[in-house]
Amino acid sequence: MTTKLLNEDITTQVREVLGQLQEPVEILFFGTKQDCDYCAETLQLVEEVVDLSDKLGLTVYDIEENDALAKQYKVDKTPGLVIAGVDCGQVLDYGVRFAGIPSGHEFSSLIQDLILVSGRDSGLNPQTREFLGGLEKPVLLQVFVTPTCGYCPRAVVLAHQMAMESPMVEAEMVEATEFPELSQRFGVSGVPQTTINEGAGTVVSALPEENLLAEIIRAVG
């Protein structure tokens, strides 16, 4: 029998938090049969979480065998997670993604995102909503993190809130040590680092909402 990743205390806490879920949420997992250090562990982790609420569902895909679907959801790394809504069997993609295992402090990002997506509301300030609502250019936010970074979840969830608010925004947590080439490409030396549109803008540390918004405005110019 496989040893559980979540112990009894954490399982109890998570089940209690998931009591806040409102609308159904689907986790899309993309893995690979190729070399993938954390695919099995990530899948087990989300399976254990999904078992804690009947409002959560999980669909498992192989990124090579489901290439078109991976492209549709803009997933190009494994393990990859998409946190989506579900309405009458239809998947609602809000652009909320994880690249790499959401372990350590990032486990809280995963749980917060499930609550966020289930509420179908970003919770952002009116001025942020107004700007994002008028976006005409796509925005990609990649938040580089490590599992031991206590400030990282704030940056991840904020980016995911922005993705929730606008179909023009996609936001991806990237576990920096699992994707070293990408981290090197964007000069990641401290986390969290939020890279906007592949280097058009960069924010280091977990800044307040208005500061990230200002950097996005500058980057999309």
One Martini backbone bead per residue (centre of mass of N, CA, C, O) as a GRO file, in nm:
protein
  221
    1MET     BB    1   0.097   0.036   0.022
    2THR     BB    2   0.071   0.361  -0.010
    3THR     BB    3   0.201   0.630   0.121
    4LYS     BB    4   0.093   0.900   0.257
    5LEU     BB    5   0.136   1.250   0.229
    6LEU     BB    6  -0.108   1.300   0.418
    7ASN     BB    7  -0.176   1.344   0.719
    8GLU     BB    8  -0.419   1.349   0.950
    9ASP     BB    9  -0.407   1.649   1.028
   10ILE     BB   10  -0.405   1.768   0.741
   11THR     BB   11  -0.661   1.632   0.640
   12THR     BB   12  -0.849   1.772   0.841
   13GLN     BB   13  -0.784   2.064   0.762
   14VAL     BB   14  -0.852   2.045   0.459
   15ARG     BB   15  -1.143   1.953   0.485
   16GLU     BB   16  -1.234   2.209   0.630
   17VAL     BB   17  -1.156   2.415   0.409
   18LEU     BB   18  -1.327   2.268   0.177
   19GLY     BB   19  -1.604   2.368   0.298
   20GLN     BB   20  -1.584   2.645   0.113
   21LEU     BB   21  -1.686   2.526  -0.124
   22GLN     BB   22  -1.904   2.594  -0.399
   23GLU     BB   23  -1.805   2.517  -0.675
   24PRO     BB   24  -1.692   2.322  -0.904
   25VAL     BB   25  -1.372   2.142  -0.937
   26GLU     BB   26  -1.104   2.092  -1.178
   27ILE     BB   27  -0.830   1.875  -1.214
   28LEU     BB   28  -0.561   1.895  -1.440
   29PHE     BB   29  -0.342   1.635  -1.529
   30PHE     BB   30   0.005   1.646  -1.643
   31GLY     BB   31   0.199   1.390  -1.777
   32THR     BB   32   0.471   1.137  -1.806
   33LYS     BB   33   0.683   0.869  -1.925
   34GLN     BB   34   0.904   1.025  -1.888
   35ASP     BB   35   1.108   1.215  -1.734
   36CYS     BB   36   0.966   1.256  -1.390
   37ASP     BB   37   1.017   1.322  -1.069
   38TYR     BB   38   0.696   1.441  -0.979
   39CYS     BB   39   0.443   1.301  -1.099
   40ALA     BB   40   0.353   1.083  -0.895
   41GLU     BB   41   0.339   1.273  -0.647
   42THR     BB   42   0.138   1.479  -0.762
   43LEU     BB   43  -0.092   1.285  -0.816
   44GLN     BB   44  -0.123   1.185  -0.527
   45LEU     BB   45  -0.183   1.457  -0.398
   46VAL     BB   46  -0.447   1.525  -0.563
   47GLU     BB   47  -0.599   1.271  -0.487
   48GLU     BB   48  -0.612   1.327  -0.182
   49VAL     BB   49  -0.768   1.594  -0.209
   50VAL     BB   50  -1.018   1.503  -0.378
   51ASP     BB   51  -1.119   1.298  -0.151
   52LEU     BB   52  -1.224   1.553   0.048
   53SER     BB   53  -1.433   1.629  -0.201
   54ASP     BB   54  -1.732   1.643  -0.403
   55LYS     BB   55  -1.624   1.923  -0.558
   56LEU     BB   56  -1.396   1.740  -0.668
   57GLY     BB   57  -1.189   1.686  -0.959
   58LEU     BB   58  -1.013   1.439  -1.183
   59THR     BB   59  -0.787   1.464  -1.465
   60VAL     BB   60  -0.584   1.243  -1.666
   61TYR     BB   61  -0.281   1.318  -1.854
   62ASP     BB   62  -0.086   1.279  -2.138
   63ILE     BB   63   0.111   1.502  -2.302
   64GLU     BB   64   0.159   1.331  -2.563
   65GLU     BB   65  -0.129   1.196  -2.610
   66ASN     BB   66  -0.246   1.514  -2.533
   67ASP     BB   67  -0.135   1.756  -2.709
   68ALA     BB   68  -0.381   1.936  -2.785
   69LEU     BB   69  -0.476   1.984  -2.494
   70ALA     BB   70  -0.219   2.108  -2.385
   71LYS     BB   71  -0.231   2.349  -2.580
   72GLN     BB   72  -0.505   2.458  -2.495
   73TYR     BB   73  -0.383   2.485  -2.181
   74LYS     BB   74  -0.079   2.565  -2.188
   75VAL     BB   75   0.092   2.290  -2.151
   76ASP     BB   76   0.475   2.232  -2.119
   77LYS     BB   77   0.483   2.084  -1.835
   78THR     BB   78   0.624   1.841  -1.597
   79PRO     BB   79   0.418   1.873  -1.388
   80GLY     BB   80   0.069   1.959  -1.463
   81LEU     BB   81  -0.172   2.214  -1.364
   82VAL     BB   82  -0.529   2.265  -1.378
   83ILE     BB   83  -0.758   2.509  -1.249
   84ALA     BB   84  -1.103   2.440  -1.278
   85GLY     BB   85  -1.411   2.473  -1.379
   86VAL     BB   86  -1.763   2.358  -1.353
   87ASP     BB   87  -2.039   2.346  -1.607
   88CYS     BB   88  -2.230   2.115  -1.715
   89GLY     BB   89  -1.943   1.961  -1.797
   90GLN     BB   90  -1.790   2.229  -1.835
   91VAL     BB   91  -1.485   2.363  -1.881
   92LEU     BB   92  -1.330   2.630  -1.687
   93ASP     BB   93  -1.082   2.841  -1.800
   94TYR     BB   94  -0.860   3.065  -1.595
   95GLY     BB   95  -0.536   3.031  -1.606
   96VAL     BB   96  -0.466   2.811  -1.379
   97ARG     BB   97  -0.126   2.718  -1.290
   98PHE     BB   98   0.106   2.433  -1.259
   99ALA     BB   99   0.471   2.388  -1.235
  100GLY     BB  100   0.492   2.146  -1.047
  101ILE     BB  101   0.509   2.080  -0.720
  102PRO     BB  102   0.276   2.157  -0.450
  103SER     BB  103   0.490   2.198  -0.206
  104GLY     BB  104   0.488   2.287   0.093
  105HIS     BB  105   0.388   2.604   0.075
  106GLU     BB  106   0.235   2.539  -0.205
  107PHE     BB  107  -0.007   2.386  -0.090
  108SER     BB  108  -0.164   2.645  -0.011
  109SER     BB  109  -0.208   2.744  -0.299
  110LEU     BB  110  -0.384   2.515  -0.393
  111ILE     BB  111  -0.612   2.549  -0.184
  112GLN     BB  112  -0.674   2.848  -0.245
  113ASP     BB  113  -0.745   2.798  -0.548
  114LEU     BB  114  -0.989   2.619  -0.505
  115ILE     BB  115  -1.154   2.839  -0.363
  116LEU     BB  116  -1.136   3.056  -0.579
  117VAL     BB  117  -1.265   2.895  -0.818
  118SER     BB  118  -1.531   2.819  -0.664
  119GLY     BB  119  -1.619   3.138  -0.643
  120ARG     BB  120  -1.582   3.299  -0.922
  121ASP     BB  121  -1.371   3.510  -0.778
  122SER     BB  122  -1.096   3.722  -0.736
  123GLY     BB  123  -1.095   3.970  -0.510
  124LEU     BB  124  -1.028   4.230  -0.636
  125ASN     BB  125  -0.980   4.538  -0.699
  126PRO     BB  126  -1.143   4.766  -0.888
  127GLN     BB  127  -0.890   4.877  -1.048
  128THR     BB  128  -0.789   4.602  -1.139
  129ARG     BB  129  -1.042   4.509  -1.286
  130GLU     BB  130  -1.051   4.740  -1.489
  131PHE     BB  131  -0.785   4.685  -1.632
  132LEU     BB  132  -0.826   4.381  -1.701
  133GLY     BB  133  -1.097   4.429  -1.861
  134GLY     BB  134  -0.919   4.614  -2.089
  135LEU     BB  135  -0.752   4.407  -2.213
  136GLU     BB  136  -0.566   4.345  -2.537
  137LYS     BB  137  -0.325   4.197  -2.412
  138PRO     BB  138  -0.145   3.942  -2.333
  139VAL     BB  139  -0.080   3.777  -2.009
  140LEU     BB  140   0.218   3.641  -1.852
  141LEU     BB  141   0.248   3.470  -1.540
  142GLN     BB  142   0.557   3.379  -1.371
  143VAL     BB  143   0.598   3.201  -1.065
  144PHE     BB  144   0.877   3.169  -0.880
  145VAL     BB  145   0.956   2.882  -0.671
  146THR     BB  146   0.976   2.731  -0.344
  147PRO     BB  147   0.886   2.517  -0.088
  148THR     BB  148   1.046   2.711   0.144
  149CYS     BB  149   0.869   2.962   0.067
  150GLY     BB  150   0.665   3.172   0.258
  151TYR     BB  151   0.593   3.412   0.034
  152CYS     BB  152   0.494   3.274  -0.234
  153PRO     BB  153   0.182   3.227  -0.217
  154ARG     BB  154   0.102   3.525  -0.250
  155ALA     BB  155   0.205   3.550  -0.546
  156VAL     BB  156   0.046   3.318  -0.671
  157VAL     BB  157  -0.245   3.399  -0.597
  158LEU     BB  158  -0.242   3.676  -0.730
  159ALA     BB  159  -0.196   3.576  -1.017
  160HIS     BB  160  -0.455   3.395  -1.016
  161GLN     BB  161  -0.654   3.625  -0.977
  162MET     BB  162  -0.590   3.762  -1.248
  163ALA     BB  163  -0.676   3.523  -1.422
  164MET     BB  164  -0.971   3.515  -1.322
  165GLU     BB  165  -1.046   3.810  -1.429
  166SER     BB  166  -0.889   3.736  -1.714
  167PRO     BB  167  -0.862   3.597  -2.038
  168MET     BB  168  -0.568   3.749  -2.085
  169VAL     BB  169  -0.475   3.579  -1.831
  170GLU     BB  170  -0.186   3.397  -1.728
  171ALA     BB  171  -0.098   3.167  -1.450
  172GLU     BB  172   0.227   3.040  -1.326
  173MET     BB  173   0.361   2.810  -1.141
  174VAL     BB  174   0.721   2.775  -1.073
  175GLU     BB  175   0.944   2.530  -0.998
  176ALA     BB  176   1.265   2.618  -1.003
  177THR     BB  177   1.421   2.334  -0.956
  178GLU     BB  178   1.266   2.177  -1.195
  179PHE     BB  179   1.336   2.451  -1.393
  180PRO     BB  180   1.643   2.565  -1.448
  181GLU     BB  181   1.645   2.688  -1.735
  182LEU     BB  182   1.419   2.893  -1.685
  183SER     BB  183   1.548   3.031  -1.443
  184GLN     BB  184   1.801   3.122  -1.598
  185ARG     BB  185   1.668   3.285  -1.824
  186PHE     BB  186   1.527   3.482  -1.580
  187GLY     BB  187   1.723   3.525  -1.335
  188VAL     BB  188   1.682   3.341  -1.085
  189SER     BB  189   1.769   3.419  -0.728
  190GLY     BB  190   1.485   3.490  -0.612
  191VAL     BB  191   1.204   3.427  -0.394
  192PRO     BB  192   0.971   3.553  -0.548
  193GLN     BB  193   0.925   3.547  -0.914
  194THR     BB  194   0.773   3.770  -1.149
  195THR     BB  195   0.709   3.704  -1.484
  196ILE     BB  196   0.647   3.916  -1.764
  197ASN     BB  197   0.630   3.828  -2.069
  198GLU     BB  198   0.918   3.696  -2.081
  199GLY     BB  199   1.066   3.988  -1.953
  200ALA     BB  200   0.909   4.268  -1.963
  201GLY     BB  201   0.876   4.186  -1.655
  202THR     BB  202   0.979   4.224  -1.296
  203VAL     BB  203   0.912   4.058  -0.975
  204VAL     BB  204   1.047   4.081  -0.650
  205SER     BB  205   0.852   3.947  -0.446
  206ALA     BB  206   0.564   4.005  -0.236
  207LEU     BB  207   0.359   4.212  -0.365
  208PRO     BB  208   0.128   4.416  -0.386
  209GLU     BB  209  -0.123   4.454  -0.603
  210GLU     BB  210  -0.050   4.746  -0.708
  211ASN     BB  211   0.246   4.676  -0.789
  212LEU     BB  212   0.188   4.458  -0.997
  213LEU     BB  213   0.007   4.628  -1.174
  214ALA     BB  214   0.219   4.844  -1.249
  215GLU     BB  215   0.409   4.637  -1.394
  216ILE     BB  216   0.207   4.546  -1.606
  217ILE     BB  217   0.155   4.819  -1.734
  218ARG     BB  218   0.450   4.862  -1.817
  219ALA     BB  219   0.488   4.595  -1.988
  220VAL     BB  220   0.239   4.652  -2.196
  221GLY     BB  221   0.233   4.968  -2.276
   0.00000   0.00000   0.00000
